Amino acid sequence: GRSGGRRLLSISDSYNAKQLWDKGFKGEHIKVAIFDTGIDAKHRSFKHIEDRSNWTDEDTLEDRLGHGTFVAGVVAGKHT
């Protein structure tokens, strides 16, 4: 895409993910854990969250900052 005359790259473009996808690597059957600010569990990209635990002093598992949801999207988002 373009923004103000600059070309914007997606995360997958930045890391040349298409080259891996073309070789058959799809990230299937991979389990990961992310320790961050929480996650938006209702986000359309996250349909298979198996566990959410609070490892912080926060009073919620929701992502009030957006950073945890962003990181989870980079790692495992369906629509990113």
C-alpha distance (Angstrom), angle and dihedral (degrees) to the residues before:
residue distance angle dihedral
G1 . . .
R2 3.79 . .
S3 3.77 130.7 .
G4 3.78 121.5 178.0
G5 3.80 92.3 -20.2
R6 3.81 93.4 -49.9
R7 3.78 124.9 112.1
L8 3.82 112.2 -123.3
L9 3.80 119.1 -147.6
S10 3.76 125.4 -154.4
I11 3.80 119.6 -132.0
S12 3.82 89.9 -104.8
D13 3.82 90.0 52.4
S14 3.81 91.5 48.7
Y15 3.79 92.0 55.5
N16 3.83 96.9 37.6
A17 3.80 91.1 -119.0
K18 3.81 92.1 161.6
Q19 3.81 89.7 69.0
L20 3.80 89.5 58.0
W21 3.80 93.4 43.0
D22 3.82 89.6 52.0
K23 3.82 88.4 55.1
G24 3.81 90.5 54.1
F25 3.80 100.0 -98.5
K26 3.81 106.5 136.7
G27 3.81 102.6 157.5
E28 3.79 92.0 -113.0
H29 3.81 120.8 161.7
I30 3.80 92.3 15.8
K31 3.80 121.3 138.4
V32 3.79 121.6 -160.9
A33 3.78 137.2 174.2
I34 3.79 122.6 -145.5
F35 3.79 121.2 -162.9
D36 3.80 106.3 -164.1
T37 3.82 143.5 110.9
G38 3.81 95.4 -49.8
I39 3.79 132.7 -86.6
D40 3.78 137.8 -100.7
A41 3.81 95.4 -116.0
K42 3.83 91.3 -170.6
H43 3.81 92.8 57.2
R44 3.82 112.2 123.0
S45 3.81 92.4 -126.0
F46 3.79 95.6 61.7
K47 3.78 112.9 66.0
H48 3.81 100.2 141.1
I49 3.79 106.8 52.1
E50 3.79 105.1 148.9
D51 3.79 101.3 -177.5
R52 3.77 139.8 10.7
S53 3.80 120.5 -168.3
N54 3.77 130.5 176.2
W55 3.80 110.6 -127.1
T56 3.81 93.1 166.5
D57 3.78 139.4 70.1
E58 3.82 89.9 -105.7
D59 3.80 118.1 118.8
T60 3.82 94.2 -134.7
L61 3.80 143.0 46.8
E62 3.81 90.7 -139.7
D63 3.79 118.5 107.4
R64 3.80 105.1 -114.9
L65 3.82 92.7 172.4
G66 3.81 100.2 42.6
H67 3.80 93.3 -132.9
G68 3.81 96.8 106.8
T69 3.80 91.5 49.2
F70 3.81 90.0 49.3
V71 3.82 92.6 50.5
A72 3.81 91.9 46.1
G73 3.81 88.6 50.4
V74 3.80 91.7 53.5
V75 3.80 90.9 49.7
A76 3.78 102.6 38.0
G77 3.81 113.6 -2.7
K78 3.77 115.9 141.1
H79 3.82 95.6 -151.7
T80 3.81 101.1 37.6
